[in-house]
Amino acid sequence: MKYFCKIVIVLIFGVTLLARADGLLLPQDDAYPKDFLRNRLTRVTVKIHGLVAETIVYQEFLHEGTETTDAVYSFPLPPDARATEFLYWRNDTTFKAVLKVKEQAVNPGTGEGGVAALVNQYIGRNGIKVQLRGIKPGAIQKVQLHYIGLCDFYAGEATYKYPLDTQQFIKYPLDHLQFSFLVESGSDIIDYDIPSHPDYQIVQSEPNLLRIELIKPKAYPARDLTFWYRTDKTELGVDFFSVANDTMDGHFALFIRPPDRVSSSDILPRRIIFVLGNSSRMYGYRLDQSITAISNMLDLLTEKDYFNIIIFNNAVSPWQTNPVVGNPDNVLAAKAYLNTITTRYGSRLDLGLKKALQQITDNNYSNTILVFTEGRSPLDPREIESTNTYKAGIFPVAIGDDIDRARLEMTAALNYGFVTYIDEEENLREKMLRVFAQISQPILKDVVFEYGRADLYDILPQKLPTTYAGSYFFTTGRYKNPGKSAFSLAGKSATGTEAFNFQLDFSRDTESNKFVQFLWAKEMIDHLEREIEIYGETPQLKQQLIDLSLLYNIRCRYTAYVADYKEPFTGVRDRQKTVSVPSSYLIGNYPNPFNPTTTIRFYLSPLSISAKVKLIKIYNAMGQLVAVIDISHLEPGVHSLQFAGRDFYGNPLPSGLYFVRLQVGNEVSTIRMTLLK
């Protein structure tokens, strides 16, 4: 028997995984000599499964005062991310923060302005705050934060962002900055880069697997970090991840991967309604750039397309009574109309959307409503959904930082679309044109999924959007029984009804793909929080949200991480979570090639204190040991030493390739260097 499961898909190509910067540790002792404990080390480990990114941030802070102090750790999570674990140290003992039903810790000085007010603004509405107690003078406070989110995706390119520009708070270099990326891709990886920090190292590069590392001693965190990788997808496919559980039902995530590019004959005819807000908050740059972007989008229409423009403020003004064909004359007239638009009072996006939906009178086109707004409006998402008869995709582009995210996100989710957020400091026109490009190649509409099983439930979100070339979308849910299952995706293409068939394996494995259960829980918590924020709290909704939060250890609006120092963390309770303390390693040598001397740079981790063996060994190309340098006297941190190109007996070494090996206890790190005479 076949079962149809109509499920909501999250369109992720409009989401950017973006953290404003590193965490900060704000002391609660008024007599502390500085605003923050000194951030001496940051190590970020990122594992990307297709487009899902698991991030682990490990940091060390130095207490530079003379008195014991409590401090609040603050970290600005990306708006789309959720924390899944917080670890902290006292001396050499690791503890795991407990999630409790309570308010988050308050930053010292909150309500009094100054640094605390800046920090509160900096971490935003989705930030994490944890109070750490009893940090002694000279101590190094270690913390580790785990969180999950989604990469940005566009035309075959996935992007992960971790801004490091902390000049507002940090005026000194970090002793050590490190990023480690592991990418597992369902499609061949054809290119990649860290354009913001090009001095990275390639550890492993295979068609579907990529490991790269960026290590910088004495690093000023003054530039945002951007990592991207590109795949080349020529036909529609799926990425499927699932994980079973010892104590509850399994979790799955299904990613639909359309081709990156298609021919013009494969693109469905489009009906696009541009909805532009011209409230006083759009005055100046926002409105000018929106008008320019729409004008540029009009140039991309063809005579197969229909379009109209609707202006909304306190009222609604359509350019034409009904959509018109996208020919050159109509495009020219529309541009002239746009140049007459000035700001007015009010922001009734609800009226603008209702008028736009009235323009869509049949299902003969790929129907799209592209909205440009400052992000505030009395809008009922369910009311808009009830009038969307012909499955128009609603795509809000929200400009600025004072945005009603919950209302826009629910409206988009219930109406086959996604939201794009644009900071006013960004290139508005460029970002807006990119949104249009993401939805400009519709290849499959009226999409349905067919599973060969009936035991799937709690699937999020709840609408299947049009499939666009160069984009991804995904759904996540629960399953009761492991096993293989047929899966079919069908819809209307430019040539008629088309179906794609696949085999899915709902896993029995409880360890691999553990990230899937956190992804599902994140999406469910996001869904419930939007419901509460828009339609109000009920006892049932509140309890459901709290239960989910505590079960999956993911913070919600009613819970907070608490450092209680009661039970040391061993990792046994959650084998997927590992404590990632930076290892000792060789940074490199310069110059290289060298003659006759070179400087070798290396990092000794905090664990090196207890290592009985700390040596640097030099080997020739034949693997023969030619020199040994004792570094047992060195403390943890970054060090440099000179190598004079001589062997055990002081004799000059001949030209050739040599290997430098750092040995610290059982840890080994090796680099190559060349002596040229």
N, C-alpha and C positions, 0 to 999 in steps of 0.2 A: 504494500500500500504506500502511496506517495503522500507526503504532507507538505503543505505550503506554510511557510513561516515568513510573514511580512515583518521586516525588522528595520530599525532605524540605523542609518549609517552615519558615522562621524566623518565629515569631509575634513581631512587634515592638511590639505595643501595650503590652507590659509592660516595655519597656526605656526608660530615661531617659538621654539624652546629657548627662552631668554631669561637669564638671571642677571639682575643689575650688576652684581659683583660678588666678591667674597663676603664671608660672614665677618661680623665685628663683635668684640667682647668689651662691653661697657661696664666699668667698675662702679660699684655702689658706695664705695668709700669716698666721701667728699674731699678727703685729704690726699687722694691719689694724685700723683704729680702730673699725670697726662689724661687726655680724654679717653684713651683706650689702652687696653693691654696690647703690647706689641705683637703684631702678626708676623711671626718669623718664618713660617713655612705653610705653603698651601699645595696640596696634591689632589688633583681631580682625576678620577678614573671613570671613563664613560664606556659603557657597553651598549651598542646599538643593534637591535634586532629588527632589521628592515627599516622601520621608522620609529620604533619605540626605543627611547633612550633611558637607560638606568644610569644615574649619576651618583658617585660617591665622592663627597668632599671631605678630605682629612686636613685639619689645620692645627697648628701649634701656636700658642700665645705665651709670651714671656711677661711675668709679673715684675715690673721695674720699680715698684714702690718699696716701702719699708714696713708696712703693716699688712696683716692678713685682710683680704677683702672678698666679698661676694661680687659676682658680676653676671650680667645678662648677655647671653649669646644671641645675636640677631642675624638672621639670614634672609635675604630677599628672594624667596622662591618665585619662579616664573608664574604668571597668572594661570597657566594651564597645567602646572605640575602639582604633585602631592608628595609630601614627605612620608616615607615608609619606615624609617628608623632613625634614632639619634643615640649615639654612643658618646661616652665621656670618660675621662680618666682621673683618678686620684693616685698619685705616686705611680706605681706600675700596675695598678689594678684597673680593669676595664669594667664599666657599668653601662647598663642599657636603660635609657630614660623610659619611665612608665607613662602610658597614656591614661589620663584621668579626666573625669567630667568636671571641668573647671575652666576659668579664664586663663589665657596665656600670661606669663610673667610680664610685669610692667617695667619698661626701661627706666633706669634711675633718672629723676628730673622731669619725667613726663608731666606736661601741663605747665612747665616753667620756661618753655622755650629753649634756646641754646642748642647744644649738641644733641640732647635727647630728642628734641622735636625734629631735628634734621634726620636722625636715625629712623624715627617712626615714619617719616615721610619716605625715606629711602627704601625701607623694607616693604612698604605697600600693604595692601589688604590681605595678601596671601603669604606674608612673611612668617617665619618661625622665630619664636622667642623662648629661650630656656634659661632659667636661673641656675647658676653654678655656685656652690658655696665653699667658703673656707680656702681660698687660693692663697698660698703662702708666698712671702717675698722670695724672689728668685726662682719660684717654681715655673714649670712649663705646663700650661693647661692645654691638654689635647682634646679635640672633639672630632666626631665623624658623623656627617649627615648623609642619609640615603634618600634620594627622591626619584620619581618616575614622571616622564612626560613624553611629548611627541616632538619629533624634528619637523622643520618646515620642509615642504616638498614642492618642487616646481620643475616641469619639463625634464624629468629624469634626474634632477639634482636635489639631494637631501642636505639640509643645512642644520648644524648644531651651533648655537651661540652661547658663549659664556663671557659677558662683558667684564673686563678687568680694570676699567678706568675708575679707580677709587681715589683719585687725587683730592676729592672733596674731604676725605678723611685721613688718608695715609700719605705722609710726606717723606717716607723713607723706603729703601729697597727691601724686599723680602730676601731672607737668606737663601731660600729655595722655592722655586715655582716649577710645578711639573704637571703635565697633562698626558694621560695615556688613553688612547682610543682603540677599541676593538669593534669592528663592524662585521656583522654577519648578514649578508644580503642574499635575497632570493634570486636576484638577477646579477649578471656579471658586472663587476666594478671596473669601469673603463678609465676613470680619472679621479683624482682627489687632491686636496690641498688644504693648508692652513695659511691663507693669504695674509692674515694679520701678523703671523709669527712664522716666517718661512724657514727658520733654522730648526726644523724638526727632523727626526730620524725615522726611517722606514724599518720596522722590525720584521714584518711579514706581509707579503703582498701576493695574494692568490685570486683567482677569478671571483670567488664568493666570500673571501675573507681578507680583512685588512687590519694590521696592527701598526700604529704609528705612535711616536712618543716625542714630547717636547719637554726639554729640561733646561731651565735657566737659573743659574746661581746669581745672586745679587740682582734680582729682577725688580724693576719699577713697574707696578701694576697700573700702567697708564694707557694701555690700548686694549680695546675689546678683542676677545678671541673669537674667530670664526673658523669653523671646520666644515668642509663640505666633501661629499663624494658623489660621483655621477654614475648612473647605470644606463644601459641602452636596451630599452624594451620595445620590441617590434610587434608584439601581439598581446592580446588580453590574457592575463593569468591571475593566479591567486597565491598569496602567502598565508599559510595556516599554522597557528601555534595553539597547543593545548597542553594542559597539565591536570593530572588527577590529584586527589587529596586523600590523606588517611582518614580524616574525620568528617569531611563533607563532600558534596558533589564537585565535579571538575569545572574548569574554566576554559574558555577558548576565545581566540581573536582571529577573525578572518579579514584579510586585506585583499581588496580587489585592485589589480594592477593593470590598467588599460595601457595600450601602446603610447609611447611618448609623442608620436607624430602620426598623422593620417593624411591621405589625399583630400582635396577639397570635395571630391565626389562622395566621400564617406561622411561628411559633416551634415547633420540635420539642418533644415531651414530654421532660422531663429526669429523669435519675436521678443524684442528687448524693450523694456520700459525703464528709462532712466528717471529715478526719483531723487530730486535735489532739495535739501533743506537750505533755506537762506535766512535763518534766524540771525539775530544780532551777534550770537556767539560764533557764527561763521564769517564774520566780517574780516576783510583783508585777505591774508594769505590763504586761509582755508577755502574761502569761496572762490578766489581767483584760480587756485590750483585745481579745484573740483571742476570748474567750468572748462579749463584747459584740457583736463583729462577726458572729460566727456566729448569735447570737440575732437580730440585725437581718436577716441573710440569710434566716433561716427565715421571717420575715414576708413575704418576697417570693415564696415558693413558692405554687403553685396545686394544686388537686386533680388536675391532670394529671401532677404531678410525684411522684417517690418520693425518699426520702432516708434516711440513717442517719448516726450519729456514732460514730467510733472514736477512743478515747484510747490513745495509746502512750507508754510510758516504758521500763522494762526488760522489760515484757510488754505485752499488748494487751487492751483491754477495749471490746467493742462495746456500744453502748446497746441495740440490738435485734438479734435473731438475723439478721433480714433487713430490707431497706429497707421503709419504710412510706409510705403515701400522705401528701402534704403538706397534710392538712386541719387546721383550727384546733385540734382536740383533740390531735393528734399533735405539732403545733408547740408547744403549751403544755406538754405533757409533756416534750418535748426541752429546752425552756428550763429547766424545773425540774431536769432532770438536769445540765445544764451548770453550774448554780449550786452543785452539790455537788463540782465538780472542784477538787482541790488538787494541789500539786506532789508528784512522786515521784522516785525515783532512776532514771536511765537515759534513753536516747534511741534506741530501736530503730525508727527510721523504716522500715527494711526490713520489719520484722514488721507495722507498721501498714499499709504499702502492700499487702503480700501478703493481709492480711485484707480490705482494701478491695476488691481485685480478686476475691476469692472471693464478694463480695456481688453482683457483676455477672455474671449468668447467661445473658444473651441480648443481642441487638443491636436490641431494639425501642425503645430510648431513645437520646437523646444522653447518653452516659455520661461523667461528670465526677468526678474525685477532687481535692478542694481541700484542700491540706495547709498547716497552720500549724506552723512549726518554728523552733527556734533555729539550725538549719543544720548540725549535726554528727551523723553517723550512719554506722555500718558498712553501707554500701549498695552493692550491685552493680547498676549500671544495666541491664546486659544480662540479668541474672537476672530483674529486674522486667519487662523487655520480653518475655521468653519466656513469662511467665504472663498477659500482657495480651491475652487471646483476643478480646475484643470492642471493641478500639480505644478504650479509655477515655482521655480526656485527663487527664494528671496535671499539676497546677498548684501547685507549691510556693510558699508565701509565707514567705520567710526573714527573720527579725528579728535585727538586731544587726550587728556588724562582723566577728565571728570565724566565718566561714561557709565551708563546703567548696563553693565555687562550681562547681568542675569536676564534682563528683559530682551536684549538683542539676541543673546545666545539661544534662549528658548524659542524665540520667534523664528530664527534661522533653522533650528533643529526640527521644529514642527512643520516647516515649509521648505524642505528639500535643499537647504542652503548652508552657508557657513558665514561667520563674521570675520572681518579683517580689521585689526586695530592698527592705527597709524599715529605715531608720535608726531606732534607738530614740528619737531626739529628735523624730521626725516624729509626726504624728497617726496612730497605728497603725490605729485603727478606720476612719478615713476612707479610708486607703490600701487597707485590706482590702476595704472595701465597693466601692471602685472596681474591684478585681480581679474581684469577683463580677459587677459590672455589665458588665465586658468579655466575660464568657463566659455571660451570662444570656439571650442571644438567638440560640441555635443555629438556623440556617436551612438548612444543607446538611451532611449527614454522609456517611461512606464516600466521600469525595471521590477522584476519579481525574482525571488529566490525560492528554490525548491530543494528541500532536504529529504533524504530517504529515511528519516527517523522522526519520532514525535516527542522525544524526551528532552528537548531544548527549552530553556525558559530564562526569564529575566534578561532578555536580549535588549541591548541599548546601542544607539537610540532607536527611534520608532518610525522612520521614514526612509525609503530607498530613493536616493536622488538620481537624476540623470547622470549617465556616465560620460565623463569628459576625457578626451585624449590628453596625456601629459599630467594626469592627476592620480591621486590615490583616494580611496575611502575604505573605512573598515567598520566592522560590527564586532561586538564582544558580548558574551553571554555564558550561560551555565549548561552543563550536561550531566545526566544521571549515570549513564552506562558507557564504558569505553567500547571502542570498536570502530571499524571502518564504515564509511557511509558515502553514498553518491551525493553529489551536489550539482545543481544546475542554476545558471544565471541566464535569464532571458529578458528580452525587451524589443522595442521597435527601433530598427536602424534605418538608414537612408534607402535600403533596398527591401525592407519588409521585416517581419519578425525574425529574430535571430537568437539562438541559444548556444551556451557554452557549458560543457560538462566536465566535471572534475571528480576526483576521489579524495575524501578527507579522512584522516585517521585521528579519532578522538582518543588521546593517549591514556595508557594505564600508568605511565611514569609519573611519580609524585615529586621528582626533583628537577628534571629538565624543564625549561620554560616556566620557571616559577614566577617570572615577571608578569605572566598573563593574569594571574589572580589579582595582583595589585592594579593592573590596568583596568580590569573589570570593576574592582572596588572603587577606584578613582572616578570612573565614569558614572557609577551609581551614586556616589556621594555628590559629585557635581550636579547630577540630575535632581537629587532631593534638595540640595541647597538652593538651586534656582527656584524650585517649587515653593519653598518656604519664603524666600526673599520677595517673590512676586505676589503670591496669594496668601501669605501669612502662615504662622506656625500653628500646628495642631499637636495635641499630645501624642497622637499616633505617629505623625511624621517625625517629630523630635526624637521619639524613642527609637524609631527605625534607623534614623541617622546615627544616633549614639551607638546603637548595637553594631552597626556596620563599622563604625570608626574603631571601636574597641576590638572587634573580631579581627580586623585586618591591620590594626596598628597604624592607621592613617588618620591624621588629625582632621577634624571637621570644625564647624563653627562653635560647637559646644564642648570640645575637648582640647587638652593641651599636654605637651610632653613635660614631665616632672622629673628632675634629677633628685632622687631620694637617697642615694648612696647605700641602699640596703642590701641588694643582692648582686654580687659580682657576675659579670657576663662571661660565659665560657664559649658561646657559639653553639653549644650542643642543642639548645632549644630551637634553633633555626639554622640548619646546616647550610642554607643558601646564603646566609649573612656571614661574611668574614671580616675580621678586623684588618684593615689595610694600612699598616704602618709602613712608611717609605723605607725601602731597602737601601743599603750602602751600594754605591755604584761609581764607576768612572765617568766623569763628565766629558773628558777629551784632553787633547794636548795641543799646544801651539808654540811655535809654528809647526806645521806638519805638511810636507816633509821638513826636516830640520838638519842643521849642521852648525856647530857640533852639539848644541844644547837645546832642550825643549822643556817647557813647563807642563807638568801633568796636573790636571785638576780632578778632584774627586769629592764625593760626599759620603760622610759617615753618619748612619742613622742613629737615633737614640738607643737602639738595641745594641749598638757596637760597644757600649760601655762594658757589658758583661762578656764580650767575646775574648777568648784566650789567645786567638791568633789574629793579628792585624798586620798584613804584609802587602807590599807591592812587588810583583815578580816580573822580570823581563825575559822573554823567550825569543830566540831567533826563528827564522822560517823553518828550520829543521825540527823545531820543538825542543831545542836544548836550552836549559836555564842558563842565562848569562849574567844576571844581576838580581839582587834582592835588596829591598829597602824596608827597614823596620818602621812602622808607623804606630806602634802600640801605645805611644805616649800621647797621641792626639785625641781630643775630645770630639763628640758629635758635632757635625757642621760641615761646611764647605772648606776645603784646604787646597793649597797649591804647593808643589815642590819641583825643584829643578833636577832634571836628569842630564848628566854631562856626556852621555854617549860612550860610557866606559864599562868594562866588565868587572867581575869580582876583584881582579888584581890591579885595576886602574889602567888597563890597556885600552886604547881606542878601539871601538867596534867598527867593523867594515860596513860599507854601504849595504843596504838591503832592507827587507821587511822585518819588523819586530812586533811582538805581541805583548801588550801590557795587561797584567792580570792583577786585579784587586781581590784579596782574600780576607774576609772578615768573618771569623767563625766558619759556618757552613755556606755563607754567601760568597758567590764568585761573580765578578764582572770583568769583561775583557774588551779592549779596543785594539786597533791596529795603528802603527805609526811607521814612517819611512825615514830612514837615515840616508841622505844623499851627500856625497862629497865631490 
